Amino acid sequence: MVRTDHHQLRPVAGDSDLVEAVKVTARAHQTLICDRTRHVQRLRAALVESFPAAVAVFDDLAGADALHQQA
């Protein structure tokens, strides 16, 4: 249809600045999620080798209980 009837088609509207900003934010969010997952998996692997009790105590190594630091 594009090749034969292109004169009947309207041009596609480009994305607005707001849509582009949402795309950038969504990509950054996805990248951060992947990075966090990768780091938690590396931490889990290191703990299994050196301190397996920590893995048994903390089911979620990214959770607030596992990440809490005392001053």
C-alpha positions in Angstrom: 0.0 0.0 0.0 2.8 2.4 0.8 4.4 1.7 -2.6 1.3 1.9 -4.7 -1.1 4.2 -2.8 1.2 6.5 -0.9 -0.7 9.6 -2.1 -3.7 8.5 0.0 -1.7 8.2 3.2 -1.1 10.9 5.8 2.4 11.5 7.2 3.1 10.0 10.6 3.2 12.5 13.4 6.5 12.6 15.3 6.7 12.2 19.0 6.4 15.2 21.2 9.1 16.4 23.6 7.2 14.9 26.5 6.9 11.5 24.9 10.7 11.5 24.2 11.3 12.4 27.8 9.1 9.5 29.0 11.0 7.2 26.7 14.4 8.3 28.1 13.1 8.0 31.6 11.7 4.5 31.0 14.9 3.3 29.4 16.9 4.7 32.4 14.6 3.0 34.8 14.9 -0.4 33.0 18.7 0.0 32.9 18.7 0.6 36.7 16.6 -2.4 37.3 18.9 -4.6 35.3 21.9 -3.2 37.0 20.4 -3.8 40.5 19.5 -7.4 39.5 23.0 -8.0 38.2 24.6 -6.6 41.4 22.3 -8.6 43.7 23.1 -11.8 41.8 26.9 -11.1 42.0 26.5 -10.4 45.8 24.5 -13.7 46.2 27.2 -15.6 44.4 30.0 -14.1 46.4 28.1 -14.7 49.7 27.4 -18.4 48.8 31.1 -18.9 48.4 32.3 -17.0 51.4 29.4 -16.6 53.9 26.5 -18.9 53.0 24.7 -18.2 56.3 23.9 -14.7 55.1 22.1 -16.1 52.1 20.1 -18.4 54.4 19.2 -15.5 56.7 18.2 -13.0 54.1 15.9 -14.3 51.4 15.9 -10.9 49.6 19.4 -9.5 49.5 18.0 -6.3 47.9 15.4 -5.8 50.7 15.6 -3.2 53.4 16.5 -5.6 56.1 19.6 -6.9 54.2 20.7 -3.4 53.2 20.2 -1.7 56.6 23.3 -0.2 58.1 23.8 0.9 61.7 25.7 4.0 62.3 
